[in-house]
Amino acid sequence: MKNLRSMIIIHALLLWIPLTLPASGLSGTDTNNVLRIGIEDAVVTGLENNRSLLVERFTPEIRRTREDRERARFDTGISGEISAGRESGPARAAGVGELTADGQRAAATELGERTLRWTGARLELERPMTTGTRIGLDTSLRLDEVEGSEDSYATRLGLSATQALLRGAGVSVNRIGIRQAELATRSSLHELYGFTVALVARIENAYWDLVLADRNVMIVSESAQLAAQQLRDIERRVDAGVLASTELAAARSEAARRNEALIRAHSEIDHARLTLLYLLDPPYDSPWDMRLELTDQPPDALPPPDEVADHVALALRLRSELNQARLARERGELEIVRTRNGMLPRLDLFVRLGRTGYAGSFGDSFDALGDESPDLSGGLQLTHSLGRRAARADYHESQYVRRQADAAVGNLEKLVELDVRTAHINVRRADEQMIAAAATRVAHEETLRAETEKFNVGRSTALFVAQAQRDLMAARLAETEARIAALKARIELYRLDGSLLERRGIVAPTGI
């Protein structure tokens, strides 16, 4: 399409633009509720206003939120706690437990109950990383109050690091969730692309259906007027005694039949108009009452289709459902990686380092942190399920799903190629039928001319003339239908090979 307005960027249409849009695709209306519109403007208007497309636009954004949810697994977490408590227990005399002369410890002397009241606060930060490492930083404050003793204050700072060595180790494993969410978003873009291709095809088909219905009304109306004129001529000849009155029956029957055909043609054009209005959904009050004035007509010459191999190659690259199947296969490959890693035992290496300061006040306890020796600990922690039946089941399931996805992609490629090759045959057949219909129409014009001349000299009857007129009307309708069918066959071929948007100058969004 050469109209610049057809150069729509779908990336801007698919919810990357405001959901309320001006009707930039409409060429104009008048006070009689008539909408003048061409095929390009119809596509633009439908892409801007169609409610079904509006619904589909939300899907990629919904899927994109899942990416954020997966990335949030590696956000820094913060936790805090404030607590207080009271403990009671027996008190012992100072100095008890010393060795006696015979080398035995003396029994402790109970002095009564002692009450400990404590208040504490703790703050901890933890950052999971895609390498399988968890870094933690914690600090705590504690106040111990003992009856009969001075209050004790403690401040602690600690740092910990835990590294997964087997299960959960490595960036490739830990980013699987993010990668799968990204593939799901891309899949939704392909789904939206395919829906848009189908919508454009429906709009163009509906437009040409309305053109055909309008042509049919015109042809049938002309034929009905001709039948009425012929009936008046025969009536005059019968009155003049030139023809027998028996000729009137055939002429009246034919005129009535043409009127019935005209009624059907008007009904068909109303149906076609409503279908196109639904797809366009123009932003006007009472759009269902609009009369559409179509400014484009079928071209006299249609471009020949490309080689069938070229259309097949396009389809294998662009068909949205095929690309969705390939992305599903890729998600299955990631699932195999995840479940294979899940069969490993959990083995973590941990290191903890900290300092604790004790003093008679919080301020002094902070100063005492530098006086105390740091405490350091480390080790390995192993967690393993004997038998690993659940992990093995998940792994085997992911393998079967992956093989199923391979088979599905291969089968879909064959179906896509079958669709394209069938559509290519239909285009060639439609072109041949268009040529044959034109030749048939010319032949019926000659037949009607000859039959009319014979009738004028009394060598034919009104019935034969009416039949010739009826045959010509059918031939003209068939020729129009054949031309529209050839157009629609090309639309279907371009839809099936996935190139319809590109051929219309419509740019796909990033990620397709």
TIZAVO-130719 format. One record per residue (C-alpha): x negated, y, z. Coordinates in nm, 4 decimals, decimal comma. Layout:
N
+----------+----------+----------+
!        x !        y !        z !
+----------+----------+----------+
!        X !        Y !        Z !
...
+----------+----------+----------+
END
This chain:
512
+----------+----------+----------+
!        x !        y !        z !
+----------+----------+----------+
!   0,0000 !   0,0000 !   0,0000 !
!  -0,1271 !   0,3409 !  -0,0934 !
!   0,0808 !   0,5430 !   0,1513 !
!  -0,1498 !   0,6661 !   0,4268 !
!   0,1169 !   0,6057 !   0,6867 !
!   0,0852 !   0,2343 !   0,6210 !
!  -0,2711 !   0,2483 !   0,7587 !
!  -0,1509 !   0,1709 !   1,1071 !
!  -0,3982 !   0,0427 !   1,3590 !
!  -0,2204 !  -0,2405 !   1,5365 !
!  -0,4594 !  -0,1908 !   1,8277 !
!  -0,2865 !   0,1419 !   1,8813 !
!   0,0609 !  -0,0029 !   1,8397 !
!   0,0304 !  -0,2963 !   2,0754 !
!   0,0799 !  -0,1130 !   2,4051 !
!  -0,2400 !   0,0903 !   2,3589 !
!  -0,0070 !   0,3746 !   2,2675 !
!   0,2901 !   0,5136 !   2,4588 !
!   0,5961 !   0,2951 !   2,4396 !
!   0,8159 !   0,5861 !   2,3229 !
!   0,7119 !   0,6869 !   1,9732 !
!   0,8271 !   0,9441 !   1,7209 !
!   0,9851 !   0,8081 !   1,4073 !
!   0,6894 !   0,8937 !   1,1889 !
!   0,7798 !   0,6181 !   0,9414 !
!   1,1172 !   0,7663 !   0,8500 !
!   1,1237 !   0,9657 !   0,5311 !
!   1,4349 !   1,1625 !   0,6201 !
!   1,8060 !   1,1670 !   0,6918 !
!   2,0887 !   1,3946 !   0,5958 !
!   2,4102 !   1,5067 !   0,7581 !
!   2,6017 !   1,2195 !   0,5957 !
!   2,4170 !   0,9644 !   0,8137 !
!   2,2079 !   0,8370 !   0,5235 !
!   1,8535 !   0,7157 !   0,5749 !
!   1,6258 !   0,7327 !   0,2716 !
!   1,3438 !   0,4858 !   0,3165 !
!   1,0805 !   0,3042 !   0,1142 !
!   0,9161 !  -0,0305 !   0,1773 !
!   0,6069 !   0,1236 !   0,3401 !
!   0,8132 !   0,3482 !   0,5654 !
!   1,0282 !   0,0496 !   0,6596 !
!   0,7206 !  -0,1420 !   0,7803 !
!   0,5956 !   0,1599 !   0,9760 !
!   0,9339 !   0,2176 !   1,1380 !
!   0,9729 !  -0,1472 !   1,2307 !
!   0,6286 !  -0,1653 !   1,3909 !
!   0,6990 !   0,1464 !   1,5937 !
!   1,0519 !   0,0696 !   1,7087 !
!   1,1316 !  -0,3012 !   1,6895 !
!   1,2376 !  -0,4208 !   2,0357 !
!   1,1054 !  -0,7760 !   1,9924 !
!   0,7582 !  -0,6408 !   1,9173 !
!   0,7879 !  -0,4112 !   2,2174 !
!   0,8441 !  -0,7177 !   2,4370 !
!   0,5464 !  -0,9014 !   2,2867 !
!   0,3137 !  -0,6050 !   2,3393 !
!   0,3135 !  -0,6607 !   2,7148 !
!   0,1701 !  -1,0128 !   2,6969 !
!  -0,1986 !  -0,9193 !   2,6380 !
!  -0,1886 !  -0,6695 !   2,9241 !
!  -0,0366 !  -0,9299 !   3,1535 !
!  -0,3078 !  -1,1761 !   3,0563 !
!  -0,5767 !  -0,9114 !   3,1070 !
!  -0,4786 !  -0,8770 !   3,4727 !
!  -0,5846 !  -1,2385 !   3,5178 !
!  -0,9357 !  -1,1425 !   3,4091 !
!  -0,9467 !  -0,8858 !   3,6904 !
!  -0,8164 !  -1,1479 !   3,9316 !
!  -1,0981 !  -1,3860 !   3,8382 !
!  -1,3628 !  -1,1142 !   3,8629 !
!  -1,2270 !  -1,0225 !   4,2059 !
!  -1,3623 !  -1,3551 !   4,3347 !
!  -1,7078 !  -1,1947 !   4,3310 !
!  -1,6104 !  -0,8711 !   4,5025 !
!  -1,7661 !  -0,7849 !   4,8371 !
!  -1,5432 !  -0,8834 !   5,1264 !
!  -1,5284 !  -0,7087 !   5,4591 !
!  -1,3851 !  -0,8440 !   5,7822 !
!  -1,3722 !  -0,7011 !   6,1309 !
!  -1,2641 !  -0,8071 !   6,4763 !
!  -1,2076 !  -0,6354 !   6,8105 !
!  -1,1528 !  -0,8642 !   7,1061 !
!  -1,1453 !  -0,8635 !   7,4843 !
!  -1,1301 !  -1,1418 !   7,7404 !
!  -1,1577 !  -1,2454 !   8,1003 !
!  -1,3362 !  -1,5520 !   8,2432 !
!  -1,3496 !  -1,6763 !   8,6032 !
!  -1,5818 !  -1,9334 !   8,7560 !
!  -1,7808 !  -2,0194 !   9,0685 !
!  -2,0787 !  -1,8041 !   9,1607 !
!  -2,4061 !  -1,9554 !   9,2858 !
!  -2,6568 !  -1,8221 !   9,5331 !
!  -2,9653 !  -1,6534 !   9,3981 !
!  -3,2735 !  -1,8727 !   9,3969 !
!  -3,0952 !  -2,2047 !   9,4137 !
!  -3,2285 !  -2,4882 !   9,2105 !
!  -3,5902 !  -2,4461 !   9,3322 !
!  -3,7961 !  -2,7583 !   9,4053 !
!  -3,8190 !  -2,8788 !   9,7649 !
!  -4,1273 !  -3,0315 !   9,9250 !
!  -4,0327 !  -3,3809 !   9,8142 !
!  -3,9928 !  -3,2718 !   9,4530 !
!  -3,6108 !  -3,2673 !   9,4464 !
!  -3,3867 !  -2,9764 !   9,3569 !
!  -3,1712 !  -2,8377 !   9,6272 !
!  -2,7966 !  -2,8352 !   9,5692 !
!  -2,6468 !  -2,5041 !   9,4596 !
!  -2,4656 !  -2,3068 !   9,7215 !
!  -2,1166 !  -2,1983 !   9,6170 !
!  -2,0481 !  -1,8352 !   9,7069 !
!  -1,6922 !  -1,8090 !   9,5718 !
!  -1,5212 !  -1,7005 !   9,2491 !
!  -1,6835 !  -1,4624 !   9,0040 !
!  -1,4902 !  -1,2783 !   8,7283 !
!  -1,6412 !  -1,1811 !   8,3934 !
!  -1,4640 !  -0,9291 !   8,1738 !
!  -1,5950 !  -0,8766 !   7,8244 !
!  -1,5111 !  -0,6543 !   7,5286 !
!  -1,6523 !  -0,7039 !   7,1814 !
!  -1,6359 !  -0,5835 !   6,8226 !
!  -1,7662 !  -0,7485 !   6,5087 !
!  -1,8028 !  -0,6322 !   6,1462 !
!  -1,9092 !  -0,8621 !   5,8633 !
!  -1,9753 !  -0,8073 !   5,4916 !
!  -2,0024 !  -1,0974 !   5,2465 !
!  -2,0809 !  -1,0887 !   4,8755 !
!  -2,0338 !  -1,4012 !   4,6610 !
!  -2,2471 !  -1,3977 !   4,3475 !
!  -2,2121 !  -1,5734 !   4,0136 !
!  -2,5359 !  -1,7611 !   4,0824 !
!  -2,3653 !  -1,9549 !   4,3616 !
!  -2,5262 !  -1,7404 !   4,6313 !
!  -2,3399 !  -1,5869 !   4,9242 !
!  -2,5041 !  -1,2957 !   5,1036 !
!  -2,3696 !  -1,1948 !   5,4425 !
!  -2,4431 !  -0,9046 !   5,6754 !
!  -2,2926 !  -0,8899 !   6,0234 !
!  -2,3167 !  -0,6685 !   6,3282 !
!  -2,1562 !  -0,7037 !   6,6691 !
!  -2,1280 !  -0,5156 !   6,9968 !
!  -2,0431 !  -0,6718 !   7,3350 !
!  -1,9904 !  -0,5369 !   7,6850 !
!  -2,0009 !  -0,7791 !   7,9821 !
!  -1,8633 !  -0,6572 !   8,3164 !
!  -1,9274 !  -0,8807 !   8,6196 !
!  -1,8050 !  -0,8015 !   8,9663 !
!  -2,0959 !  -0,7186 !   9,1907 !
!  -2,3400 !  -0,6847 !   8,9010 !
!  -2,4395 !  -0,4148 !   8,6584 !
!  -2,2677 !  -0,4017 !   8,3215 !
!  -2,4552 !  -0,5627 !   8,0344 !
!  -2,4497 !  -0,4347 !   7,6750 !
!  -2,5578 !  -0,6373 !   7,3735 !
!  -2,5997 !  -0,5326 !   7,0079 !
!  -2,6691 !  -0,7788 !   6,7282 !
!  -2,7618 !  -0,7403 !   6,3605 !
!  -2,7732 !  -1,0458 !   6,1391 !
!  -2,8394 !  -1,1359 !   5,7768 !
!  -2,7495 !  -1,4667 !   5,6162 !
!  -2,7918 !  -1,6195 !   5,2720 !
!  -2,6433 !  -1,9422 !   5,1424 !
!  -2,7360 !  -2,0904 !   4,8067 !
!  -2,5442 !  -2,3748 !   4,6417 !
!  -2,7911 !  -2,6314 !   4,5110 !
!  -2,5576 !  -2,8795 !   4,3412 !
!  -2,1843 !  -2,8139 !   4,3197 !
!  -2,1122 !  -2,4484 !   4,2464 !
!  -2,4704 !  -2,3641 !   4,1443 !
!  -2,5441 !  -2,1553 !   3,8361 !
!  -2,3901 !  -1,8637 !   3,6506 !
!  -2,2393 !  -2,0819 !   3,3774 !
!  -2,0275 !  -2,2721 !   3,6280 !
!  -1,9183 !  -1,9805 !   3,8433 !
!  -1,8131 !  -1,7646 !   3,5482 !
!  -1,5883 !  -2,0332 !   3,3989 !
!  -1,2755 !  -1,8803 !   3,5524 !
!  -1,3583 !  -1,5389 !   3,4053 !
!  -1,4389 !  -1,6892 !   3,0666 !
!  -1,1154 !  -1,8883 !   3,0610 !
!  -0,9151 !  -1,5772 !   3,1482 !
!  -1,0878 !  -1,3863 !   2,8663 !
!  -1,0035 !  -1,6647 !   2,6224 !
!  -0,6415 !  -1,6550 !   2,7395 !
!  -0,6328 !  -1,2816 !   2,6666 !
!  -0,7783 !  -1,3366 !   2,3198 !
!  -0,5238 !  -1,6108 !   2,2605 !
!  -0,2432 !  -1,3689 !   2,3485 !
!  -0,3866 !  -1,1179 !   2,0989 !
!  -0,3782 !  -1,3830 !   1,8275 !
!  -0,0226 !  -1,4662 !   1,9297 !
!   0,0716 !  -1,1004 !   1,9037 !
!  -0,1057 !  -1,0759 !   1,5681 !
!   0,0930 !  -1,3709 !   1,4380 !
!   0,4167 !  -1,2216 !   1,5675 !
!   0,3337 !  -0,8939 !   1,3931 !
!   0,2616 !  -1,0752 !   1,0654 !
!   0,5957 !  -1,2529 !   1,0907 !
!   0,7742 !  -0,9263 !   1,1725 !
!   0,6245 !  -0,7438 !   0,8731 !
!   0,7270 !  -1,0356 !   0,6509 !
!   1,0807 !  -1,0258 !   0,7909 !
!   1,1047 !  -0,6500 !   0,7338 !
!   0,9843 !  -0,6756 !   0,3748 !
!   1,2129 !  -0,9709 !   0,3029 !
!   1,5092 !  -0,7863 !   0,4556 !
!   1,4256 !  -0,4784 !   0,2497 !
!   1,4211 !  -0,6745 !  -0,0762 !
!   1,7358 !  -0,8642 !   0,0269 !
!   1,9101 !  -0,5299 !   0,0579 !
!   1,7703 !  -0,4227 !  -0,2796 !
!   1,9060 !  -0,7456 !  -0,4281 !
!   2,2459 !  -0,6978 !  -0,2634 !
!   2,2589 !  -0,3411 !  -0,3958 !
!   2,1690 !  -0,4601 !  -0,7465 !
!   2,4342 !  -0,7301 !  -0,7245 !
!   2,6982 !  -0,4734 !  -0,6298 !
!   2,5956 !  -0,2596 !  -0,9253 !
!   2,5991 !  -0,5525 !  -1,1716 !
!   2,9279 !  -0,6958 !  -1,0454 !
!   3,0856 !  -0,3489 !  -1,0394 !
!   2,9845 !  -0,2880 !  -1,4006 !
!   3,1191 !  -0,6303 !  -1,4925 !
!   3,4484 !  -0,5613 !  -1,3117 !
!   3,4836 !  -0,2289 !  -1,4923 !
!   3,4133 !  -0,4006 !  -1,8237 !
!   3,6745 !  -0,6678 !  -1,7482 !
!   3,9287 !  -0,3993 !  -1,6570 !
!   3,8508 !  -0,2088 !  -1,9781 !
!   3,8855 !  -0,5259 !  -2,1811 !
!   4,2207 !  -0,5983 !  -2,0125 !
!   4,3475 !  -0,2503 !  -2,1105 !
!   4,2276 !  -0,3004 !  -2,4695 !
!   4,4042 !  -0,6356 !  -2,4954 !
!   4,7216 !  -0,4867 !  -2,3457 !
!   4,7181 !  -0,2144 !  -2,6128 !
!   4,6625 !  -0,4723 !  -2,8879 !
!   4,9440 !  -0,6886 !  -2,7565 !
!   5,1733 !  -0,3859 !  -2,7454 !
!   5,0707 !  -0,3038 !  -3,1026 !
!   5,1410 !  -0,6608 !  -3,2089 !
!   4,7818 !  -0,7271 !  -3,3114 !
!   4,7287 !  -1,0011 !  -3,0495 !
!   4,9587 !  -1,2623 !  -2,9012 !
!   5,0724 !  -1,2123 !  -2,5444 !
!   4,8988 !  -1,5373 !  -2,4471 !
!   4,5684 !  -1,3481 !  -2,4570 !
!   4,6754 !  -1,1445 !  -2,1534 !
!   4,6562 !  -1,4359 !  -1,9074 !
!   4,2842 !  -1,4975 !  -1,9622 !
!   4,2010 !  -1,1266 !  -1,9436 !
!   4,3994 !  -1,0745 !  -1,6228 !
!   4,2454 !  -1,3840 !  -1,4630 !
!   3,8971 !  -1,2656 !  -1,5477 !
!   3,9632 !  -0,9150 !  -1,4085 !
!   4,0911 !  -1,0647 !  -1,0816 !
!   3,7877 !  -1,2925 !  -1,0582 !
!   3,5495 !  -0,9983 !  -1,1054 !
!   3,7280 !  -0,8073 !  -0,8266 !
!   3,6812 !  -1,1026 !  -0,5924 !
!   3,3125 !  -1,1131 !  -0,6796 !
!   3,2881 !  -0,7407 !  -0,6076 !
!   3,4424 !  -0,7888 !  -0,2635 !
!   3,1858 !  -1,0608 !  -0,1840 !
!   2,9034 !  -0,8410 !  -0,3109 !
!   3,0082 !  -0,5536 !  -0,0821 !
!   3,0209 !  -0,7937 !   0,2133 !
!   2,6704 !  -0,9218 !   0,1343 !
!   2,5295 !  -0,5713 !   0,1177 !
!   2,6775 !  -0,4910 !   0,4611 !
!   2,5144 !  -0,8021 !   0,6081 !
!   2,1789 !  -0,7155 !   0,4511 !
!   2,2030 !  -0,3557 !   0,5744 !
!   2,2704 !  -0,4637 !   0,9348 !
!   1,9796 !  -0,7104 !   0,9271 !
!   1,7366 !  -0,4443 !   0,8093 !
!   1,8673 !  -0,1908 !   1,0617 !
!   1,8125 !  -0,4409 !   1,3425 !
!   1,4508 !  -0,4933 !   1,2382 !
!   1,3838 !  -0,1201 !   1,1967 !
!   1,5821 !  -0,0031 !   1,5011 !
!   1,5586 !   0,3646 !   1,3923 !
!   1,5642 !   0,6074 !   1,6883 !
!   1,8916 !   0,7760 !   1,6023 !
!   2,2355 !   0,7834 !   1,7578 !
!   2,4685 !   0,5149 !   1,6215 !
!   2,2078 !   0,3546 !   1,3914 !
!   2,4469 !   0,0715 !   1,3000 !
!   2,6637 !   0,3184 !   1,1081 !
!   2,3747 !   0,4409 !   0,8939 !
!   2,3794 !   0,3928 !   0,5198 !
!   2,0379 !   0,3030 !   0,3816 !
!   1,9200 !   0,4556 !   0,0564 !
!   1,6262 !   0,2486 !  -0,0679 !
!   1,3666 !   0,4419 !  -0,2644 !
!   1,1536 !   0,1471 !  -0,3830 !
!   1,2537 !  -0,1035 !  -0,6481 !
!   1,0859 !  -0,4294 !  -0,7540 !
!   0,7850 !  -0,3609 !  -0,9774 !
!   0,7994 !  -0,4647 !  -1,3393 !
!   0,4711 !  -0,6567 !  -1,3147 !
!   0,3581 !  -0,8622 !  -1,0151 !
!  -0,0084 !  -0,9400 !  -0,9429 !
!  -0,1000 !  -1,3042 !  -0,9994 !
!  -0,1953 !  -1,5044 !  -0,6902 !
!  -0,5587 !  -1,5809 !  -0,6166 !
!  -0,7019 !  -1,9277 !  -0,6485 !
!  -0,5419 !  -2,1653 !  -0,4023 !
!  -0,8803 !  -2,2423 !  -0,2428 !
!  -0,9230 !  -1,8739 !  -0,1593 !
!  -0,5830 !  -1,8608 !   0,0101 !
!  -0,6643 !  -2,1764 !   0,2057 !
!  -0,9945 !  -2,0277 !   0,3220 !
!  -0,8114 !  -1,7145 !   0,4375 !
!  -0,5576 !  -1,9213 !   0,6270 !
!  -0,8236 !  -2,1257 !   0,8052 !
!  -0,9802 !  -1,7994 !   0,9198 !
!  -0,6766 !  -1,5832 !   0,9954 !
!  -0,3784 !  -1,7984 !   1,0931 !
!  -0,2967 !  -1,7031 !   1,4502 !
!  -0,1735 !  -2,0434 !   1,5701 !
!  -0,4923 !  -2,2057 !   1,4387 !
!  -0,7092 !  -1,9537 !   1,6212 !
!  -0,5044 !  -2,0099 !   1,9363 !
!  -0,5652 !  -2,3843 !   1,9074 !
!  -0,9384 !  -2,3254 !   1,8699 !
!  -0,9414 !  -2,1062 !   2,1793 !
!  -0,7524 !  -2,3773 !   2,3685 !
!  -1,0218 !  -2,6222 !   2,2622 !
!  -1,2884 !  -2,3850 !   2,3902 !
!  -1,1049 !  -2,3566 !   2,7214 !
!  -1,1048 !  -2,7363 !   2,7337 !
!  -1,4826 !  -2,7398 !   2,6875 !
!  -1,5184 !  -2,5041 !   2,9832 !
!  -1,2930 !  -2,7281 !   3,1890 !
!  -1,5231 !  -3,0224 !   3,1196 !
!  -1,8176 !  -2,8194 !   3,2501 !
!  -1,6230 !  -2,7242 !   3,5617 !
!  -1,4994 !  -3,0742 !   3,6430 !
!  -1,8404 !  -3,2303 !   3,5733 !
!  -1,9919 !  -2,9904 !   3,8228 !
!  -1,7099 !  -3,0724 !   4,0657 !
!  -1,8250 !  -3,4359 !   4,0789 !
!  -2,1516 !  -3,3313 !   4,2450 !
!  -2,1827 !  -3,3275 !   4,6243 !
!  -2,1787 !  -2,9940 !   4,7996 !
!  -2,5351 !  -2,9177 !   4,9104 !
!  -2,6045 !  -2,5679 !   5,0409 !
!  -2,9292 !  -2,4155 !   5,1602 !
!  -2,8731 !  -2,1537 !   5,4307 !
!  -3,0985 !  -1,9067 !   5,6065 !
!  -2,9940 !  -1,6841 !   5,8963 !
!  -3,1980 !  -1,4007 !   6,0440 !
!  -3,0987 !  -1,1682 !   6,3248 !
!  -3,1923 !  -0,9595 !   6,6263 !
!  -3,0101 !  -0,9037 !   6,9522 !
!  -3,0786 !  -0,6196 !   7,1923 !
!  -2,9702 !  -0,6233 !   7,5615 !
!  -2,9563 !  -0,3121 !   7,7811 !
!  -2,7488 !  -0,1228 !   8,0303 !
!  -2,5823 !   0,0948 !   7,7653 !
!  -2,4945 !   0,0726 !   7,3984 !
!  -2,7544 !   0,3325 !   7,3077 !
!  -3,0302 !   0,1451 !   7,4875 !
!  -2,9144 !  -0,1842 !   7,3325 !
!  -2,9733 !  -0,0374 !   6,9862 !
!  -3,3207 !   0,0737 !   7,0924 !
!  -3,3875 !  -0,2720 !   7,2316 !
!  -3,3340 !  -0,4331 !   6,8911 !
!  -3,6918 !  -0,3548 !   6,7996 !
!  -3,8256 !  -0,4979 !   7,1250 !
!  -3,6747 !  -0,8405 !   7,0836 !
!  -3,8161 !  -1,1128 !   6,8626 !
!  -3,5906 !  -1,2037 !   6,5698 !
!  -3,4039 !  -1,5309 !   6,5735 !
!  -3,4399 !  -1,7352 !   6,2565 !
!  -3,2604 !  -2,0491 !   6,1516 !
!  -3,2149 !  -2,2422 !   5,8327 !
!  -3,1247 !  -2,5780 !   5,6939 !
!  -2,9219 !  -2,7817 !   5,4490 !
!  -2,5533 !  -2,8585 !   5,4673 !
!  -2,4116 !  -3,1557 !   5,2781 !
!  -2,0459 !  -3,2232 !   5,2055 !
!  -1,9427 !  -3,5170 !   4,9949 !
!  -1,6305 !  -3,7233 !   4,9335 !
!  -1,6962 !  -4,0946 !   4,9187 !
!  -1,5735 !  -4,2443 !   4,5952 !
!  -1,5069 !  -3,9018 !   4,4377 !
!  -1,1810 !  -4,0346 !   4,2941 !
!  -1,0123 !  -3,6946 !   4,2646 !
!  -1,3205 !  -3,5357 !   4,1051 !
!  -1,3583 !  -3,8266 !   3,8631 !
!  -0,9894 !  -3,8060 !   3,7701 !
!  -1,0217 !  -3,4327 !   3,6991 !
!  -1,3301 !  -3,4927 !   3,4842 !
!  -1,1739 !  -3,7749 !   3,2827 !
!  -0,8560 !  -3,5701 !   3,2347 !
!  -1,0571 !  -3,2761 !   3,1008 !
!  -1,2302 !  -3,5097 !   2,8551 !
!  -0,8989 !  -3,6451 !   2,7263 !
!  -0,7581 !  -3,2942 !   2,6991 !
!  -1,0654 !  -3,1901 !   2,5007 !
!  -1,0238 !  -3,4818 !   2,2594 !
!  -0,6552 !  -3,3999 !   2,2287 !
!  -0,7454 !  -3,0388 !   2,1450 !
!  -0,9893 !  -3,1591 !   1,8767 !
!  -0,7184 !  -3,3744 !   1,7206 !
!  -0,4658 !  -3,0903 !   1,7444 !
!  -0,6982 !  -2,8469 !   1,5663 !
!  -0,7711 !  -3,0977 !   1,2907 !
!  -0,4018 !  -3,1726 !   1,2431 !
!  -0,3113 !  -2,8038 !   1,2435 !
!  -0,5754 !  -2,7306 !   0,9804 !
!  -0,4148 !  -2,9903 !   0,7544 !
!  -0,0682 !  -2,8467 !   0,8161 !
!  -0,1915 !  -2,4945 !   0,7433 !
!  -0,3490 !  -2,6078 !   0,4178 !
!  -0,0260 !  -2,7888 !   0,3255 !
!   0,1754 !  -2,4724 !   0,3951 !
!  -0,0533 !  -2,2561 !   0,1830 !
!  -0,0703 !  -2,4977 !  -0,1093 !
!   0,3085 !  -2,5352 !  -0,1056 !
!   0,3557 !  -2,1587 !  -0,0967 !
!   0,1093 !  -2,1203 !  -0,3851 !
!   0,3147 !  -2,3655 !  -0,5914 !
!   0,6292 !  -2,1720 !  -0,5025 !
!   0,4727 !  -1,8488 !  -0,6292 !
!   0,3874 !  -2,0051 !  -0,9640 !
!   0,7349 !  -2,1560 !  -0,9883 !
!   0,8984 !  -1,8226 !  -0,9014 !
!   0,6960 !  -1,6487 !  -1,1733 !
!   0,8037 !  -1,9063 !  -1,4313 !
!   1,1659 !  -1,8794 !  -1,3199 !
!   1,1476 !  -1,5017 !  -1,3504 !
!   1,0312 !  -1,5321 !  -1,7133 !
!   1,2963 !  -1,7948 !  -1,7870 !
!   1,5706 !  -1,5853 !  -1,6260 !
!   1,4768 !  -1,2859 !  -1,8412 !
!   1,4911 !  -1,5010 !  -2,1542 !
!   1,8288 !  -1,6422 !  -2,0463 !
!   1,9671 !  -1,2939 !  -1,9934 !
!   1,8571 !  -1,1872 !  -2,3437 !
!   2,0215 !  -1,4961 !  -2,4922 !
!   2,3500 !  -1,4274 !  -2,3130 !
!   2,3436 !  -1,0656 !  -2,4344 !
!   2,3233 !  -1,1952 !  -2,7902 !
!   2,6010 !  -1,4447 !  -2,7210 !
!   2,8294 !  -1,1732 !  -2,5842 !
!   2,7536 !  -0,9427 !  -2,8760 !
!   2,8350 !  -1,2158 !  -3,1243 !
!   3,1496 !  -1,3223 !  -2,9391 !
!   3,2711 !  -0,9629 !  -2,9187 !
!   3,2217 !  -0,9094 !  -3,2924 !
!   3,4100 !  -1,2312 !  -3,3656 !
!   3,6932 !  -1,1214 !  -3,1378 !
!   3,7147 !  -0,7839 !  -3,3109 !
!   3,7691 !  -0,9547 !  -3,6462 !
!   4,0102 !  -1,2101 !  -3,4999 !
!   3,7789 !  -1,5104 !  -3,5089 !
!   3,7543 !  -1,5516 !  -3,1293 !
!   3,9780 !  -1,5237 !  -2,8251 !
!   3,9775 !  -1,3105 !  -2,5125 !
!   3,8980 !  -1,6214 !  -2,3089 !
!   3,5751 !  -1,6818 !  -2,4973 !
!   3,4762 !  -1,3162 !  -2,4634 !
!   3,5497 !  -1,3272 !  -2,0902 !
!   3,3367 !  -1,6392 !  -2,0517 !
!   3,0525 !  -1,4715 !  -2,2401 !
!   3,0805 !  -1,1676 !  -2,0155 !
!   3,0845 !  -1,3877 !  -1,7075 !
!   2,7787 !  -1,5759 !  -1,8272 !
!   2,5950 !  -1,2504 !  -1,8918 !
!   2,6817 !  -1,1200 !  -1,5462 !
!   2,5513 !  -1,4420 !  -1,3912 !
!   2,2354 !  -1,4183 !  -1,6016 !
!   2,1732 !  -1,0591 !  -1,4941 !
!   2,2242 !  -1,1585 !  -1,1285 !
!   1,9938 !  -1,4566 !  -1,1741 !
!   1,7256 !  -1,2367 !  -1,3309 !
!   1,7409 !  -0,9935 !  -1,0378 !
!   1,7325 !  -1,2801 !  -0,7902 !
!   1,4355 !  -1,4360 !  -0,9703 !
!   1,2393 !  -1,1091 !  -0,9565 !
!   1,3138 !  -1,0636 !  -0,5849 !
!   1,2335 !  -1,4309 !  -0,5247 !
!   0,8931 !  -1,3853 !  -0,6874 !
!   0,8256 !  -1,0897 !  -0,4585 !
!   0,9357 !  -1,2833 !  -0,1503 !
!   0,7294 !  -1,5857 !  -0,2558 !
!   0,4197 !  -1,3680 !  -0,2479 !
!   0,5163 !  -1,2302 !   0,0929 !
!   0,5522 !  -1,5856 !   0,2206 !
!   0,2156 !  -1,6856 !   0,0721 !
!   0,0446 !  -1,3880 !   0,2360 !
!   0,2179 !  -1,4652 !   0,5650 !
!   0,1056 !  -1,8255 !   0,5574 !
!  -0,2552 !  -1,7430 !   0,4706 !
!  -0,2568 !  -1,4740 !   0,7427 !
!  -0,3595 !  -1,1919 !   0,5099 !
!  -0,0314 !  -0,9990 !   0,4955 !
!  -0,1433 !  -0,7244 !   0,7349 !
!  -0,4793 !  -0,6822 !   0,5634 !
!  -0,3123 !  -0,6590 !   0,2224 !
!  -0,0838 !  -0,3883 !   0,3618 !
!  -0,3755 !  -0,1883 !   0,5017 !
!  -0,2908 !  -0,2688 !   0,8651 !
!  -0,5958 !  -0,3134 !   1,0853 !
!  -0,6000 !  -0,5904 !   1,3475 !
!  -0,6957 !  -0,5140 !   1,7096 !
!  -1,0396 !  -0,5746 !   1,8503 !
!  -1,0726 !  -0,9376 !   1,9582 !
!  -0,8979 !  -1,0868 !   1,6537 !
+----------+----------+----------+
END
